[in-house]
Amino acid sequence: MSFTAGIVYLVPTPIGNLGDITLRALEVFQLVDAIACEDTRHSRKLLTHFGINKPVERLDAHTMATRARGVLERYPRLAFISDAGSPGLSDPGAELITIALELGYRVEALPGATALIPALVLSGLSVASFAFYGFLARSGQTRKAQLEVIAQSAVTTAIYESPHRIVQTLEQLMVVCGADRPCAVARELSKLHEEVFRGSLRAAQAHFSAGVVRGEIVLVVDAKPASLEVIDLDAIARGLRLEGRSVKEIRVALQDIGADRNAAYDAALNAHRQTES
């Protein structure tokens, strides 16, 4: 592998299982001038494990703006790693890319470990198209707007979440999406206690409220069901009732064509009352 002065390598690191490091990542570590990272103590443990002995520089969200240019000047061949996964995705690496490109540096992103793609694939939801929002705003109008966008999204949505906020986020999504919206919560991917919970937002909220939640989390939320505005649920429900279907059977049938659980129940109940009167 040949190197050119003035280059930044974004190097993915394992999100849990150290065996997920790539041979190319190890080769880059050996040949660059230095390695920049979010947390030097955390990253030195990883580098020591693989026998990498290079200068390590801290470049996190608090120091990137003030230190990045100086680090690039001292080390024209620089590798950057985040605490875990692929740099530049919901971490300070994104700012480093901007600075490096402004200075005329070449930037190369190595393929490798990330929590996003495994979480989407394991969700069991449609991922032919998807949206990714990283970490949502913690509060305020920005967060409210983001939740509304997720609720109205025509494609599957993935977000990163902390174990301390996952229950609250699920509760808020239940309000804007409806408690029956399918979702998946992927936790501790590639680690010993990996878990992927699949079910409704209501079921996920109950599950994660039952105990202490640990580990990094990717929350995947299903797309908004296709609009049923042009479909007369009441007419369909009446037809099913005339066929002798029960309220439950009608509700299930309406849900199968995409109706919200509450709307399906109301239509089934109304059809039952009309035929009984």
C-alpha positions in Angstrom: 0.0 0.0 0.0 1.4 3.4 -1.0 0.7 6.6 0.9 0.7 10.2 -0.2 1.4 13.2 2.0 -1.7 15.0 3.0 -4.2 12.2 3.5 -6.7 11.3 6.2 -7.9 7.7 6.6 -11.2 7.0 8.4 -10.6 3.6 9.9 -13.5 1.6 11.3 -12.9 -0.2 14.6 -14.9 -3.1 16.1 -18.2 -2.2 17.8 -17.8 -5.1 20.2 -16.0 -8.2 18.8 -12.3 -7.5 18.3 -12.3 -10.1 15.6 -14.1 -7.6 13.3 -11.0 -5.5 12.8 -9.9 -5.7 9.1 -6.4 -6.5 7.8 -6.5 -3.3 5.9 -7.2 -1.3 9.1 -4.2 -2.9 10.7 -2.0 -2.1 7.7 -3.1 1.6 7.8 -2.3 1.8 11.5 1.2 0.6 10.9 2.0 3.0 8.1 0.4 6.3 9.1 2.3 9.0 11.1 -0.3 9.1 13.9 -3.8 8.0 15.0 -6.4 10.6 16.1 -9.4 9.4 18.1 -12.2 10.6 20.4 -10.9 9.0 23.6 -7.2 8.3 23.9 -7.6 6.0 26.9 -10.2 3.9 25.2 -8.4 3.8 21.8 -5.0 2.9 23.3 -6.5 -0.3 24.7 -7.6 -1.3 21.2 -4.3 -0.3 19.6 -2.2 -2.1 22.3 -4.3 -5.2 21.8 -3.2 -5.3 18.1 0.4 -4.2 18.8 0.1 -0.7 17.3 2.6 1.7 18.7 1.9 5.1 17.1 1.4 8.7 18.5 -2.2 9.1 19.5 -4.0 12.4 19.4 -7.3 13.4 20.9 -9.8 14.9 18.5 -13.3 14.8 19.9 -16.3 17.1 19.7 -14.8 19.5 22.2 -11.3 19.8 20.6 -11.9 19.2 16.9 -12.3 22.9 15.9 -9.3 24.1 17.8 -6.8 21.2 17.4 -7.6 19.4 14.1 -5.5 21.8 11.8 -2.5 21.6 14.1 -2.7 17.8 14.2 -3.0 17.6 10.4 0.1 19.8 10.0 2.2 17.7 12.3 1.0 14.4 10.9 0.2 14.6 7.2 -0.6 10.9 7.0 -3.3 10.6 9.7 -5.7 7.8 10.7 -8.9 8.7 12.5 -10.9 6.3 14.6 -14.1 6.8 16.6 -14.9 5.0 19.9 -16.4 2.2 17.8 -17.6 1.6 14.3 -17.2 3.7 11.1 -15.9 7.3 11.7 -17.8 10.2 10.2 -21.3 8.8 11.1 -22.7 10.6 14.1 -19.3 11.4 15.5 -16.6 14.1 15.3 -15.1 12.5 12.2 -17.7 14.4 10.1 -16.1 17.7 11.2 -12.6 16.4 10.6 -13.6 15.5 7.0 -14.7 19.0 6.4 -11.5 20.5 7.8 -9.2 18.1 5.9 -11.0 18.8 2.6 -10.7 22.6 3.2 -7.0 22.2 3.6 -6.7 20.2 0.4 -6.1 16.8 2.1 -7.3 13.6 0.5 -9.8 11.7 2.6 -10.3 7.9 2.3 -12.9 5.9 4.2 -12.1 2.2 4.8 -15.1 -0.2 4.9 -15.7 -2.0 8.1 -17.7 -2.3 11.3 -20.8 -0.3 11.9 -23.9 -0.9 14.0 -26.3 0.7 11.5 -26.4 -1.9 8.7 -26.6 -5.0 10.9 -29.4 -3.4 12.9 -31.4 -2.6 9.7 -30.8 -6.1 8.3 -31.7 -7.9 11.6 -34.8 -5.7 12.1 -37.0 -7.9 9.8 -38.5 -4.7 8.4 -38.3 -3.5 4.8 -34.9 -1.9 4.1 -35.0 -1.5 0.4 -35.1 2.2 1.3 -34.4 3.7 4.7 -33.7 7.0 6.5 -31.0 7.5 9.2 -31.1 10.3 11.7 -28.2 9.4 14.1 -28.9 10.7 17.6 -32.0 12.7 17.9 -32.0 16.1 19.7 -32.5 15.5 23.4 -35.4 17.9 23.8 -37.3 20.9 22.5 -38.9 21.7 19.2 -36.1 20.1 17.2 -36.7 16.7 18.8 -40.5 17.1 18.4 -40.1 17.8 14.7 -37.7 14.9 14.2 -40.2 12.5 15.9 -43.0 13.8 13.6 -40.8 13.2 10.5 -40.2 9.6 11.6 -44.0 9.1 12.2 -44.8 10.3 8.6 -41.8 8.6 6.9 -42.7 6.5 3.9 -39.5 4.4 4.5 -38.0 2.6 7.5 -36.1 4.8 9.9 -33.1 4.1 12.0 -31.7 6.2 14.9 -29.0 5.7 17.5 -30.1 5.9 21.1 -28.6 5.7 24.5 -29.7 3.0 27.0 -30.8 5.8 29.4 -33.2 7.4 26.9 -34.6 4.4 24.9 -37.7 4.0 27.0 -38.6 7.7 26.8 -38.0 7.7 23.0 -40.2 4.6 22.6 -42.9 6.3 24.6 -42.7 9.5 22.5 -42.8 7.5 19.3 -45.9 5.7 20.5 -47.7 9.0 20.7 -46.8 10.2 17.2 -46.6 6.9 15.4 -49.3 4.9 17.2 -48.4 2.2 19.7 -48.8 -0.6 17.2 -46.2 0.6 14.7 -43.6 -2.2 14.2 -40.1 -1.6 15.3 -36.9 -3.4 16.2 -34.4 -2.5 19.0 -30.8 -3.8 18.4 -28.6 -3.7 21.5 -25.0 -4.7 22.1 -24.5 -5.9 18.5 -21.6 -8.3 18.0 -21.1 -8.6 21.8 -21.8 -11.4 24.3 -25.2 -10.1 25.3 -26.4 -9.1 21.8 -30.2 -8.6 21.7 -32.6 -7.7 18.9 -36.1 -7.1 20.1 -38.8 -7.1 17.4 -42.4 -6.1 17.9 -44.6 -3.1 18.3 -43.5 0.2 19.9 -45.8 -0.7 22.8 -44.2 -4.1 23.2 -40.7 -2.7 23.0 -41.5 0.0 25.6 -42.9 -2.7 28.0 -39.9 -4.9 27.4 -37.2 -2.3 28.0 -39.1 -0.7 31.0 -38.9 -4.0 32.8 -35.2 -3.7 33.8 -32.0 -1.8 33.5 -30.9 -1.3 29.9 -27.3 -1.4 28.9 -25.2 -1.0 25.8 -25.3 1.0 22.6 -28.7 0.9 20.8 -30.0 1.2 17.2 -33.8 1.7 17.1 -35.4 0.8 13.7 -39.0 2.0 13.1 -41.2 0.8 10.3 -42.6 3.2 7.7 -46.0 4.8 8.0 -48.6 2.4 6.6 -49.9 3.3 3.2 -52.7 5.8 3.4 -56.2 4.4 3.7 -57.9 7.8 3.1 -59.4 6.5 -0.2 -60.6 3.3 1.4 -64.0 3.2 3.1 -63.2 1.1 6.2 -66.8 1.3 7.3 -68.1 -0.1 4.0 -65.5 -2.9 4.1 -66.4 -3.7 7.7 -70.2 -3.8 6.9 -69.5 -6.2 4.1 -67.5 -8.5 6.4 -70.2 -8.3 9.0 -72.8 -9.4 6.5 -70.6 -12.4 5.8 -71.0 -13.3 9.5 -67.6 -12.2 10.7 -67.1 -11.3 14.3 -65.8 -8.0 15.6 -62.4 -9.5 16.2 -62.2 -11.1 12.7 -63.2 -7.8 11.1 -60.6 -5.9 13.1 -57.9 -8.3 12.1 -58.9 -8.2 8.4 -58.8 -4.4 8.4 -55.4 -4.3 10.0 -54.2 -6.8 7.4 -54.9 -4.2 4.7 -53.0 -1.6 6.7 -55.6 0.1 8.9 -54.5 1.4 12.3 -55.6 -0.9 15.1 -57.9 1.7 16.7 -59.5 2.7 13.4 -60.0 -1.0 12.5 -61.6 -1.7 15.9 -64.0 1.3 15.6 -65.1 0.3 12.1 -65.6 -3.3 13.2 -67.7 -2.2 16.2 -69.8 0.2 14.2 -70.5 -2.5 11.7 -71.6 -4.9 14.4 -73.9 -2.3 16.0 -75.5 -1.3 12.6 -76.3 -4.9 11.8 -77.7 -5.6 15.2 -80.0 -2.6 15.3 
